[in-house]
C-alpha cells in the first residue's frame, strides 16, 4: 500500500461524484511567501538566500456537501543567493538554508462526511494533533510536510476521536526525501470548558527506511490545556506528558519520555509566557517525533533537533521566557502587530551538561487583504564545548499573501 495507493483511492472516490457537480463548485485558493534568510555559523561560511514559495490549489465541494476534493501544488524558486548548503546542492563549506528549488503535489485529498459526526479523509493531507508536537505538518521551511494517509474522525459535542492509517511522510524538499511508513495513530480529546481540555493518544509508528529504523516507536501520553481570566489578567496553560519505547523496525532498545509545559499571562496587549520542556535521551537514542514539527520547540536557530529526533542523544532541557506586546490597529492598511523576545536556557537531560543559551526576537505585522510581514532573529550562543552545537545566528524577513 505505497506508491499507487493514493491514486487508486482518490480515483475511486472521485468516481462516485458526478464530474459536473465538481466543476460547478470549484474554489481556487493560494498562499505565497517570499523570504530572505541569512545564517552565520561558527566554522562555516555565511549563507544567504531569497526564495519565493507558492502554493496554489482548488477545492471542489458539490451541492450535497458530503464530498469535498482538494488538490494543491507547491513550488519554490530561488530569486537570489546560491551561497548555501541544501539537500539538492550540498555545499558543506556554507551554513545550511534548506530551501532548494522544487515543484510537487503538496495535497490531494478526498473527504466524505456522511453526517455531522463522521468525517473520512483519504489522500495526501495535513495532519496535526496537540499543537503538532508529535504529529504535525511543519511548514517553517518553504516545503511544508504532508502525509499520505486515511483518517476517520468522530465528533459529537465536546468529544472528538480520530484514527489515522499512515503510509508515507512527504518530508521534502520535493519528493526526493519522502519516507515510507506503516503507522496507526489514535487520538481522542474532550473539552469540558475553556479552562480544561484533555486529550490522550497512542501512536504506533514504523519507519522501515534504511538508516531510520530506530525512529520506529510506540508513543502514548496525554495533554491538558485551558485558559481563564483572573480579573483583568488572562491565564492559559499547557502540559503534555508522553512515553516512548522501541517497536516495529527498531533495532535499538530505548525507553524515553517527553514533558512539554507552559503557562502564559496576558494583560491588555502584553504577554508573559514561561515554558519548561524536558526531552529524554539515553546517550544513544533520544525521544523521536518523525511525523512532527520541531521548529520553535527548542529555539528558532534549530541547532538541536533534526532527522526525526526531538533532541540530541543525551536529551534536552529547555527553560524559556517570552515577553511580547501587540495591538490591533484601526486602519484601512494595517490590522495589527506584535513584537517580542524569547530567551532560552539549554542543558543536557541525561548528563546535565550546559548547552548554552538562545535569544529569539520577532516583529509581526498583519496588513489588510491577507498580507503579512515578519522580521525575526535567532541567536544561539553555545558553551564552546565538543558536546554542544556551534554558535549560530539567523535572520529572516518574510512577506506573505493568501487568497
KOLNUDREN-526290 format. One record per residue (C-alpha): x, y, z. Coordinates in steps of 0.5 Angstrom, whole numbers, plus 500, padded with zeros to 3 digits. Each point is the difference from the previous one (the first is absolute). Layout:
N
{{X, Y, Z}}
...
***
This chain:
403
{{500, 500, 500}}
{{505, 505, 498}}
{{501, 504, 493}}
{{494, 498, 497}}
{{495, 500, 506}}
{{499, 508, 499}}
{{498, 500, 493}}
{{495, 494, 501}}
{{497, 502, 506}}
{{499, 507, 497}}
{{498, 498, 493}}
{{494, 495, 503}}
{{498, 506, 505}}
{{499, 505, 495}}
{{497, 495, 495}}
{{494, 500, 505}}
{{498, 507, 499}}
{{498, 503, 493}}
{{505, 504, 497}}
{{495, 505, 498}}
{{499, 501, 508}}
{{507, 501, 501}}
{{501, 505, 494}}
{{495, 505, 503}}
{{503, 500, 507}}
{{507, 502, 498}}
{{503, 505, 505}}
{{507, 502, 499}}
{{505, 502, 505}}
{{507, 502, 501}}
{{506, 501, 505}}
{{506, 504, 498}}
{{506, 501, 505}}
{{507, 504, 498}}
{{505, 499, 505}}
{{507, 503, 501}}
{{505, 496, 504}}
{{507, 500, 503}}
{{504, 496, 504}}
{{506, 501, 504}}
{{503, 493, 503}}
{{507, 499, 503}}
{{504, 496, 496}}
{{496, 501, 493}}
{{500, 506, 495}}
{{494, 504, 501}}
{{494, 498, 496}}
{{494, 505, 497}}
{{494, 498, 495}}
{{494, 504, 498}}
{{494, 495, 498}}
{{493, 500, 497}}
{{496, 494, 503}}
{{493, 500, 496}}
{{494, 495, 502}}
{{494, 500, 495}}
{{494, 496, 501}}
{{493, 498, 498}}
{{494, 498, 505}}
{{494, 496, 497}}
{{494, 500, 504}}
{{494, 497, 497}}
{{493, 503, 502}}
{{498, 494, 504}}
{{507, 502, 504}}
{{501, 492, 502}}
{{506, 500, 496}}
{{506, 505, 499}}
{{506, 499, 496}}
{{506, 505, 501}}
{{507, 500, 496}}
{{506, 504, 501}}
{{506, 501, 496}}
{{506, 503, 504}}
{{506, 504, 496}}
{{507, 503, 503}}
{{504, 504, 496}}
{{507, 504, 502}}
{{500, 507, 498}}
{{507, 501, 502}}
{{505, 498, 505}}
{{503, 493, 498}}
{{506, 500, 505}}
{{496, 495, 505}}
{{500, 493, 501}}
{{494, 496, 498}}
{{498, 493, 500}}
{{500, 500, 492}}
{{506, 504, 499}}
{{505, 498, 506}}
{{505, 505, 501}}
{{502, 499, 507}}
{{505, 506, 501}}
{{494, 504, 501}}
{{495, 500, 505}}
{{493, 497, 498}}
{{494, 503, 498}}
{{496, 494, 497}}
{{495, 504, 495}}
{{502, 497, 493}}
{{496, 501, 494}}
{{495, 494, 499}}
{{493, 499, 498}}
{{495, 495, 503}}
{{493, 498, 501}}
{{499, 502, 507}}
{{493, 498, 502}}
{{495, 495, 496}}
{{494, 498, 505}}
{{493, 498, 499}}
{{496, 501, 506}}
{{493, 496, 502}}
{{495, 503, 505}}
{{494, 495, 500}}
{{497, 504, 506}}
{{502, 506, 505}}
{{504, 495, 505}}
{{504, 496, 495}}
{{506, 502, 495}}
{{504, 496, 496}}
{{506, 503, 496}}
{{505, 496, 496}}
{{506, 502, 496}}
{{506, 505, 500}}
{{498, 505, 506}}
{{502, 504, 506}}
{{500, 496, 507}}
{{500, 504, 507}}
{{499, 498, 507}}
{{501, 503, 506}}
{{504, 506, 497}}
{{504, 496, 495}}
{{505, 498, 506}}
{{500, 492, 498}}
{{495, 500, 494}}
{{500, 506, 495}}
{{501, 503, 494}}
{{506, 505, 501}}
{{501, 506, 495}}
{{505, 504, 502}}
{{505, 498, 494}}
{{497, 502, 494}}
{{498, 493, 498}}
{{494, 498, 505}}
{{500, 493, 502}}
{{493, 496, 498}}
{{498, 493, 502}}
{{497, 494, 495}}
{{495, 497, 505}}
{{493, 498, 501}}
{{497, 504, 506}}
{{493, 499, 503}}
{{497, 505, 505}}
{{494, 499, 505}}
{{498, 507, 503}}
{{494, 501, 505}}
{{499, 506, 505}}
{{507, 501, 504}}
{{502, 493, 498}}
{{505, 498, 494}}
{{503, 494, 498}}
{{505, 498, 494}}
{{503, 494, 497}}
{{506, 501, 494}}
{{503, 495, 496}}
{{506, 503, 497}}
{{505, 497, 495}}
{{504, 506, 497}}
{{503, 506, 503}}
{{501, 505, 495}}
{{506, 503, 503}}
{{504, 504, 494}}
{{502, 504, 498}}
{{497, 498, 494}}
{{499, 492, 499}}
{{507, 498, 501}}
{{500, 499, 507}}
{{493, 497, 502}}
{{500, 495, 505}}
{{495, 493, 499}}
{{497, 499, 507}}
{{495, 495, 503}}
{{496, 504, 505}}
{{494, 499, 504}}
{{498, 507, 504}}
{{495, 500, 505}}
{{498, 507, 504}}
{{494, 502, 504}}
{{498, 506, 503}}
{{495, 503, 505}}
{{499, 508, 501}}
{{496, 501, 507}}
{{500, 507, 500}}
{{505, 506, 497}}
{{504, 498, 507}}
{{501, 493, 499}}
{{501, 496, 493}}
{{503, 493, 501}}
{{503, 495, 494}}
{{503, 493, 500}}
{{504, 497, 495}}
{{503, 493, 497}}
{{505, 501, 494}}
{{503, 493, 497}}
{{505, 503, 495}}
{{504, 495, 496}}
{{505, 503, 495}}
{{504, 495, 496}}
{{504, 504, 497}}
{{507, 498, 499}}
{{504, 504, 506}}
{{494, 503, 503}}
{{497, 493, 503}}
{{502, 503, 507}}
{{495, 505, 499}}
{{494, 495, 501}}
{{497, 500, 506}}
{{494, 500, 504}}
{{498, 506, 504}}
{{494, 501, 505}}
{{498, 506, 504}}
{{495, 506, 502}}
{{500, 507, 499}}
{{496, 505, 504}}
{{498, 508, 498}}
{{496, 505, 502}}
{{499, 508, 501}}
{{496, 504, 505}}
{{500, 507, 503}}
{{503, 502, 507}}
{{497, 507, 500}}
{{503, 504, 494}}
{{505, 495, 499}}
{{499, 494, 495}}
{{504, 494, 502}}
{{501, 494, 496}}
{{504, 493, 501}}
{{502, 494, 496}}
{{503, 494, 503}}
{{502, 494, 495}}
{{503, 493, 503}}
{{502, 494, 495}}
{{504, 494, 501}}
{{503, 496, 494}}
{{503, 494, 499}}
{{503, 496, 494}}
{{496, 496, 496}}
{{499, 498, 492}}
{{506, 500, 496}}
{{504, 503, 506}}
{{507, 496, 501}}
{{502, 504, 507}}
{{496, 500, 506}}
{{498, 506, 503}}
{{495, 503, 505}}
{{500, 507, 500}}
{{495, 506, 503}}
{{497, 507, 498}}
{{498, 505, 504}}
{{497, 507, 497}}
{{498, 505, 505}}
{{498, 507, 499}}
{{496, 506, 504}}
{{498, 507, 497}}
{{497, 506, 503}}
{{497, 506, 495}}
{{498, 507, 502}}
{{498, 504, 495}}
{{505, 500, 494}}
{{505, 497, 505}}
{{502, 493, 501}}
{{505, 496, 504}}
{{501, 492, 499}}
{{504, 495, 504}}
{{502, 493, 497}}
{{504, 494, 502}}
{{501, 494, 496}}
{{504, 494, 501}}
{{501, 495, 494}}
{{504, 494, 503}}
{{505, 496, 497}}
{{504, 494, 502}}
{{507, 502, 497}}
{{499, 496, 493}}
{{492, 502, 498}}
{{496, 506, 502}}
{{492, 501, 500}}
{{499, 499, 493}}
{{494, 504, 496}}
{{501, 499, 493}}
{{493, 502, 498}}
{{500, 506, 504}}
{{502, 508, 499}}
{{506, 502, 504}}
{{502, 507, 498}}
{{499, 504, 506}}
{{499, 495, 505}}
{{507, 500, 502}}
{{502, 507, 497}}
{{500, 503, 494}}
{{507, 499, 498}}
{{498, 493, 499}}
{{507, 497, 503}}
{{498, 494, 504}}
{{495, 496, 496}}
{{499, 497, 493}}
{{500, 494, 497}}
{{494, 498, 503}}
{{502, 501, 507}}
{{498, 505, 505}}
{{506, 501, 504}}
{{508, 497, 500}}
{{501, 493, 502}}
{{501, 503, 507}}
{{493, 503, 500}}
{{499, 507, 501}}
{{497, 505, 506}}
{{497, 507, 497}}
{{498, 505, 505}}
{{498, 506, 496}}
{{496, 507, 502}}
{{497, 504, 495}}
{{498, 508, 500}}
{{496, 503, 495}}
{{495, 505, 498}}
{{495, 501, 495}}
{{494, 504, 498}}
{{494, 501, 495}}
{{500, 506, 495}}
{{494, 504, 498}}
{{503, 501, 493}}
{{498, 498, 493}}
{{507, 498, 498}}
{{503, 496, 507}}
{{495, 496, 504}}
{{505, 498, 506}}
{{507, 499, 502}}
{{504, 496, 506}}
{{508, 501, 502}}
{{503, 495, 505}}
{{506, 497, 503}}
{{501, 493, 502}}
{{506, 498, 504}}
{{502, 492, 501}}
{{505, 496, 504}}
{{502, 493, 498}}
{{503, 494, 503}}
{{501, 493, 499}}
{{495, 496, 503}}
{{504, 494, 501}}
{{507, 503, 502}}
{{497, 507, 503}}
{{506, 503, 495}}
{{499, 507, 499}}
{{497, 501, 493}}
{{500, 508, 499}}
{{495, 505, 499}}
{{496, 503, 495}}
{{497, 507, 498}}
{{494, 500, 495}}
{{497, 506, 498}}
{{494, 502, 496}}
{{495, 505, 497}}
{{494, 498, 496}}
{{495, 505, 496}}
{{494, 498, 497}}
{{497, 504, 495}}
{{493, 501, 496}}
{{499, 495, 495}}
{{503, 494, 503}}
{{507, 503, 499}}
{{505, 499, 506}}
{{508, 502, 501}}
{{504, 497, 505}}
{{507, 501, 503}}
{{504, 495, 504}}
{{506, 498, 503}}
{{503, 494, 504}}
{{507, 501, 503}}
{{503, 493, 503}}
{{506, 501, 505}}
{{503, 493, 502}}
{{505, 499, 505}}
{{505, 498, 495}}
{{501, 493, 502}}
{{501, 494, 496}}
{{493, 497, 502}}
{{496, 507, 498}}
{{498, 502, 493}}
{{504, 506, 497}}
{{497, 507, 501}}
{{495, 502, 495}}
{{497, 507, 498}}
{{494, 500, 496}}
{{496, 506, 497}}
{{493, 500, 496}}
{{496, 505, 496}}
{{493, 496, 498}}
{{495, 503, 495}}
{{493, 496, 500}}
{{494, 501, 496}}
{{494, 495, 500}}
{{493, 500, 496}}
***
